[in-house]
Amino acid sequence: MPCSCRTLRFAVAGLMALAGCQLIPRSAPVTQELAEARRLSHEGLAAADRDNLARAEELLSQAVQSCPTDIDARQHYAEVLWERGEQLAAITQVTQALQVAPEDEGLCVAGGRMYLALGLLDDADRLADTAVSAAPRSARCWHLHAETNLARGRTDDALGDFHRALAIEPTNREILLDTAEAYRLASRPTRALATLAILEETYGPGQIPGEVHALEGLAQEALGRPAEALASYQLARERGDLTEATATRIAVLTSTLGGPVATAPDAPGSLRR
């Protein structure tokens, strides 16, 4: 049974008080234990790449046991635990690692995303602030900062952060998609479409994911373009977006327009403006 956010926070605090484990930084000398932990971590990540998360968890658990002070092993273990739905255990691993490396970029981002997903916005804010202070030229740190601002309803601040991230990695697909969504939430559908046009150009013909077309449809609807919106939703369905929301919009717009609308060709920069 999943625990509440308050229970999770208190449980993490209690585990941390009991842990007493002093981790070592990544620059520490490579001992036999650390070398073994890194070998097991490598095998665990390979298993995760094969979608064998059970085996990955087993190997990464062994890595942490082999060298409990290895930051990387704990971070990788936390990420696999999270994918397996073991949220409390995942956050415990990240929090223990952050005890010795509180300004580590990767740990702050990993922990921040976990807290954000659980709705623990104060904790997510804290790690996002630490991340951008420690690594101001990191796109992923600004991305996390943007997401925390967006979750707080601070849309303008979020858009500023998204653009800081894009200044560093202008073709990052995840950041571009989230930026377009932020523009849509800010009732700026034209800017959302312009951002999606940039995102589309990072894909080859026929490779644009359904979620991109679905977001395009929402922006087109906001601009009062039902035919263009329906074409986008149809492309979304063809590209694998089978969500109830997309199906509902197709049904509503088809009924409103009085019949099916031909699907527009899918090519980079093909947004119907």
Contacts in CASP RR format, 6 or more apart in sequence:
PFRMAT RR
TARGET T0000
AUTHOR 0000-0000-0000
METHOD contacts of the structure
MODEL  1
MPCSCRTLRFAVAGLMALAGCQLIPRSAPVTQELAEARRLSHEGLAAADR
DNLARAEELLSQAVQSCPTDIDARQHYAEVLWERGEQLAAITQVTQALQV
APEDEGLCVAGGRMYLALGLLDDADRLADTAVSAAPRSARCWHLHAETNL
ARGRTDDALGDFHRALAIEPTNREILLDTAEAYRLASRPTRALATLAILE
ETYGPGQIPGEVHALEGLAQEALGRPAEALASYQLARERGDLTEATATRI
AVLTSTLGGPVATAPDAPGSLRR
2 87 0 8 1.000
3 11 0 8 1.000
3 88 0 8 1.000
5 118 0 8 1.000
5 119 0 8 1.000
5 120 0 8 1.000
8 87 0 8 1.000
8 88 0 8 1.000
8 91 0 8 1.000
8 118 0 8 1.000
8 120 0 8 1.000
9 120 0 8 1.000
9 123 0 8 1.000
11 88 0 8 1.000
12 88 0 8 1.000
12 91 0 8 1.000
12 92 0 8 1.000
12 95 0 8 1.000
15 92 0 8 1.000
15 95 0 8 1.000
16 92 0 8 1.000
16 95 0 8 1.000
16 96 0 8 1.000
16 99 0 8 1.000
19 96 0 8 1.000
19 99 0 8 1.000
21 68 0 8 1.000
21 69 0 8 1.000
21 96 0 8 1.000
21 99 0 8 1.000
22 69 0 8 1.000
22 99 0 8 1.000
22 100 0 8 1.000
23 68 0 8 1.000
23 69 0 8 1.000
23 70 0 8 1.000
23 71 0 8 1.000
23 74 0 8 1.000
23 96 0 8 1.000
23 97 0 8 1.000
23 99 0 8 1.000
23 100 0 8 1.000
23 101 0 8 1.000
24 34 0 8 1.000
24 69 0 8 1.000
24 70 0 8 1.000
24 71 0 8 1.000
24 100 0 8 1.000
25 71 0 8 1.000
25 100 0 8 1.000
25 101 0 8 1.000
26 71 0 8 1.000
26 72 0 8 1.000
26 101 0 8 1.000
28 34 0 8 1.000
28 69 0 8 1.000
30 38 0 8 1.000
31 67 0 8 1.000
33 66 0 8 1.000
33 67 0 8 1.000
34 67 0 8 1.000
34 69 0 8 1.000
34 70 0 8 1.000
36 63 0 8 1.000
36 66 0 8 1.000
36 67 0 8 1.000
37 63 0 8 1.000
37 64 0 8 1.000
37 66 0 8 1.000
37 67 0 8 1.000
37 70 0 8 1.000
37 73 0 8 1.000
38 63 0 8 1.000
38 70 0 8 1.000
38 72 0 8 1.000
38 73 0 8 1.000
40 59 0 8 1.000
40 60 0 8 1.000
40 62 0 8 1.000
40 63 0 8 1.000
40 66 0 8 1.000
40 73 0 8 1.000
41 59 0 8 1.000
41 60 0 8 1.000
41 63 0 8 1.000
41 70 0 8 1.000
41 72 0 8 1.000
41 73 0 8 1.000
41 76 0 8 1.000
43 59 0 8 1.000
44 55 0 8 1.000
44 56 0 8 1.000
44 59 0 8 1.000
44 60 0 8 1.000
44 63 0 8 1.000
44 76 0 8 1.000
44 80 0 8 1.000
45 56 0 8 1.000
45 76 0 8 1.000
47 53 0 8 1.000
47 55 0 8 1.000
47 56 0 8 1.000
47 59 0 8 1.000
48 56 0 8 1.000
48 80 0 8 1.000
48 83 0 8 1.000
53 80 0 8 1.000
53 83 0 8 1.000
53 84 0 8 1.000
54 84 0 8 1.000
56 80 0 8 1.000
57 77 0 8 1.000
57 80 0 8 1.000
57 81 0 8 1.000
57 84 0 8 1.000
60 73 0 8 1.000
60 76 0 8 1.000
60 77 0 8 1.000
60 80 0 8 1.000
61 77 0 8 1.000
63 70 0 8 1.000
63 73 0 8 1.000
63 76 0 8 1.000
63 77 0 8 1.000
64 70 0 8 1.000
64 73 0 8 1.000
64 74 0 8 1.000
64 77 0 8 1.000
64 93 0 8 1.000
66 73 0 8 1.000
67 73 0 8 1.000
69 100 0 8 1.000
71 97 0 8 1.000
71 100 0 8 1.000
71 101 0 8 1.000
71 104 0 8 1.000
71 107 0 8 1.000
74 93 0 8 1.000
74 94 0 8 1.000
74 96 0 8 1.000
74 97 0 8 1.000
75 93 0 8 1.000
75 94 0 8 1.000
75 97 0 8 1.000
75 106 0 8 1.000
75 107 0 8 1.000
75 110 0 8 1.000
77 93 0 8 1.000
78 89 0 8 1.000
78 90 0 8 1.000
78 91 0 8 1.000
78 92 0 8 1.000
78 93 0 8 1.000
78 94 0 8 1.000
78 97 0 8 1.000
78 110 0 8 1.000
78 111 0 8 1.000
78 114 0 8 1.000
79 90 0 8 1.000
79 110 0 8 1.000
81 87 0 8 1.000
81 89 0 8 1.000
81 90 0 8 1.000
81 93 0 8 1.000
82 90 0 8 1.000
82 114 0 8 1.000
87 114 0 8 1.000
87 118 0 8 1.000
90 114 0 8 1.000
91 111 0 8 1.000
91 114 0 8 1.000
91 115 0 8 1.000
94 107 0 8 1.000
94 110 0 8 1.000
94 111 0 8 1.000
94 114 0 8 1.000
95 111 0 8 1.000
97 104 0 8 1.000
97 107 0 8 1.000
98 104 0 8 1.000
98 107 0 8 1.000
98 108 0 8 1.000
98 111 0 8 1.000
101 107 0 8 1.000
102 130 0 8 1.000
103 130 0 8 1.000
103 133 0 8 1.000
103 134 0 8 1.000
104 134 0 8 1.000
105 131 0 8 1.000
105 134 0 8 1.000
105 135 0 8 1.000
105 138 0 8 1.000
105 140 0 8 1.000
105 141 0 8 1.000
106 131 0 8 1.000
106 140 0 8 1.000
108 127 0 8 1.000
108 128 0 8 1.000
108 130 0 8 1.000
108 131 0 8 1.000
108 134 0 8 1.000
108 141 0 8 1.000
108 144 0 8 1.000
109 127 0 8 1.000
109 131 0 8 1.000
109 140 0 8 1.000
109 141 0 8 1.000
109 144 0 8 1.000
111 127 0 8 1.000
112 123 0 8 1.000
112 124 0 8 1.000
112 127 0 8 1.000
112 128 0 8 1.000
112 131 0 8 1.000
112 144 0 8 1.000
112 148 0 8 1.000
113 124 0 8 1.000
113 144 0 8 1.000
113 147 0 8 1.000
115 121 0 8 1.000
115 123 0 8 1.000
115 124 0 8 1.000
115 127 0 8 1.000
116 124 0 8 1.000
116 144 0 8 1.000
116 147 0 8 1.000
116 148 0 8 1.000
116 151 0 8 1.000
119 151 0 8 1.000
121 148 0 8 1.000
121 151 0 8 1.000
121 152 0 8 1.000
124 144 0 8 1.000
124 148 0 8 1.000
124 151 0 8 1.000
125 148 0 8 1.000
125 152 0 8 1.000
127 144 0 8 1.000
128 141 0 8 1.000
128 144 0 8 1.000
128 145 0 8 1.000
128 147 0 8 1.000
128 148 0 8 1.000
129 145 0 8 1.000
131 138 0 8 1.000
131 141 0 8 1.000
131 144 0 8 1.000
131 145 0 8 1.000
132 138 0 8 1.000
132 141 0 8 1.000
132 142 0 8 1.000
132 145 0 8 1.000
134 141 0 8 1.000
135 141 0 8 1.000
137 168 0 8 1.000
138 168 0 8 1.000
139 165 0 8 1.000
139 166 0 8 1.000
139 168 0 8 1.000
139 169 0 8 1.000
139 172 0 8 1.000
139 175 0 8 1.000
140 165 0 8 1.000
142 161 0 8 1.000
142 162 0 8 1.000
142 164 0 8 1.000
142 165 0 8 1.000
142 168 0 8 1.000
143 161 0 8 1.000
143 162 0 8 1.000
143 165 0 8 1.000
143 172 0 8 1.000
143 174 0 8 1.000
143 175 0 8 1.000
143 178 0 8 1.000
145 161 0 8 1.000
146 158 0 8 1.000
146 159 0 8 1.000
146 160 0 8 1.000
146 161 0 8 1.000
146 162 0 8 1.000
146 164 0 8 1.000
146 165 0 8 1.000
146 178 0 8 1.000
146 179 0 8 1.000
146 182 0 8 1.000
147 158 0 8 1.000
147 178 0 8 1.000
149 155 0 8 1.000
149 157 0 8 1.000
149 158 0 8 1.000
149 161 0 8 1.000
150 158 0 8 1.000
150 178 0 8 1.000
150 182 0 8 1.000
150 185 0 8 1.000
155 182 0 8 1.000
155 185 0 8 1.000
155 186 0 8 1.000
156 186 0 8 1.000
158 182 0 8 1.000
159 179 0 8 1.000
159 182 0 8 1.000
159 183 0 8 1.000
159 186 0 8 1.000
162 175 0 8 1.000
162 178 0 8 1.000
162 179 0 8 1.000
162 182 0 8 1.000
163 179 0 8 1.000
165 172 0 8 1.000
165 175 0 8 1.000
166 172 0 8 1.000
166 175 0 8 1.000
166 176 0 8 1.000
166 179 0 8 1.000
169 175 0 8 1.000
171 198 0 8 1.000
171 202 0 8 1.000
173 199 0 8 1.000
173 202 0 8 1.000
176 195 0 8 1.000
176 196 0 8 1.000
176 198 0 8 1.000
176 199 0 8 1.000
176 202 0 8 1.000
177 196 0 8 1.000
177 199 0 8 1.000
177 211 0 8 1.000
177 212 0 8 1.000
177 215 0 8 1.000
179 195 0 8 1.000
180 192 0 8 1.000
180 193 0 8 1.000
180 195 0 8 1.000
180 196 0 8 1.000
180 199 0 8 1.000
180 215 0 8 1.000
180 219 0 8 1.000
181 192 0 8 1.000
181 215 0 8 1.000
183 189 0 8 1.000
183 191 0 8 1.000
183 192 0 8 1.000
183 195 0 8 1.000
184 192 0 8 1.000
184 215 0 8 1.000
184 218 0 8 1.000
184 219 0 8 1.000
184 222 0 8 1.000
187 222 0 8 1.000
189 218 0 8 1.000
189 219 0 8 1.000
189 220 0 8 1.000
189 222 0 8 1.000
189 223 0 8 1.000
190 219 0 8 1.000
190 223 0 8 1.000
192 215 0 8 1.000
192 219 0 8 1.000
193 216 0 8 1.000
193 219 0 8 1.000
193 220 0 8 1.000
193 223 0 8 1.000
193 271 0 8 1.000
193 273 0 8 1.000
196 212 0 8 1.000
196 215 0 8 1.000
196 216 0 8 1.000
196 219 0 8 1.000
196 271 0 8 1.000
197 269 0 8 1.000
197 271 0 8 1.000
199 212 0 8 1.000
200 208 0 8 1.000
200 212 0 8 1.000
200 268 0 8 1.000
200 269 0 8 1.000
200 270 0 8 1.000
200 271 0 8 1.000
201 268 0 8 1.000
201 269 0 8 1.000
202 268 0 8 1.000
203 209 0 8 1.000
203 268 0 8 1.000
204 267 0 8 1.000
204 268 0 8 1.000
205 266 0 8 1.000
205 267 0 8 1.000
205 268 0 8 1.000
206 239 0 8 1.000
206 266 0 8 1.000
206 267 0 8 1.000
208 235 0 8 1.000
208 239 0 8 1.000
208 266 0 8 1.000
208 268 0 8 1.000
209 239 0 8 1.000
209 240 0 8 1.000
209 241 0 8 1.000
210 235 0 8 1.000
210 236 0 8 1.000
210 237 0 8 1.000
210 238 0 8 1.000
210 239 0 8 1.000
210 240 0 8 1.000
210 241 0 8 1.000
211 236 0 8 1.000
211 241 0 8 1.000
212 236 0 8 1.000
213 232 0 8 1.000
213 233 0 8 1.000
213 235 0 8 1.000
213 236 0 8 1.000
213 239 0 8 1.000
213 241 0 8 1.000
213 266 0 8 1.000
214 232 0 8 1.000
214 233 0 8 1.000
214 236 0 8 1.000
214 241 0 8 1.000
214 243 0 8 1.000
214 245 0 8 1.000
214 246 0 8 1.000
216 232 0 8 1.000
216 236 0 8 1.000
216 271 0 8 1.000
217 228 0 8 1.000
217 229 0 8 1.000
217 232 0 8 1.000
217 233 0 8 1.000
217 236 0 8 1.000
217 249 0 8 1.000
218 229 0 8 1.000
220 226 0 8 1.000
220 228 0 8 1.000
220 229 0 8 1.000
220 232 0 8 1.000
220 272 0 8 1.000
221 229 0 8 1.000
221 249 0 8 1.000
221 253 0 8 1.000
225 272 0 8 1.000
226 253 0 8 1.000
226 256 0 8 1.000
226 257 0 8 1.000
227 257 0 8 1.000
227 261 0 8 1.000
228 264 0 8 1.000
228 272 0 8 1.000
229 249 0 8 1.000
229 253 0 8 1.000
230 249 0 8 1.000
230 250 0 8 1.000
230 253 0 8 1.000
230 254 0 8 1.000
230 257 0 8 1.000
230 261 0 8 1.000
231 261 0 8 1.000
231 262 0 8 1.000
231 263 0 8 1.000
231 264 0 8 1.000
231 272 0 8 1.000
232 264 0 8 1.000
232 272 0 8 1.000
233 246 0 8 1.000
233 249 0 8 1.000
233 250 0 8 1.000
233 253 0 8 1.000
234 250 0 8 1.000
234 261 0 8 1.000
234 263 0 8 1.000
235 263 0 8 1.000
235 264 0 8 1.000
235 266 0 8 1.000
236 246 0 8 1.000
237 246 0 8 1.000
237 247 0 8 1.000
237 250 0 8 1.000
238 263 0 8 1.000
239 266 0 8 1.000
253 261 0 8 1.000
254 260 0 8 1.000
254 261 0 8 1.000
264 270 0 8 1.000
264 272 0 8 1.000
END
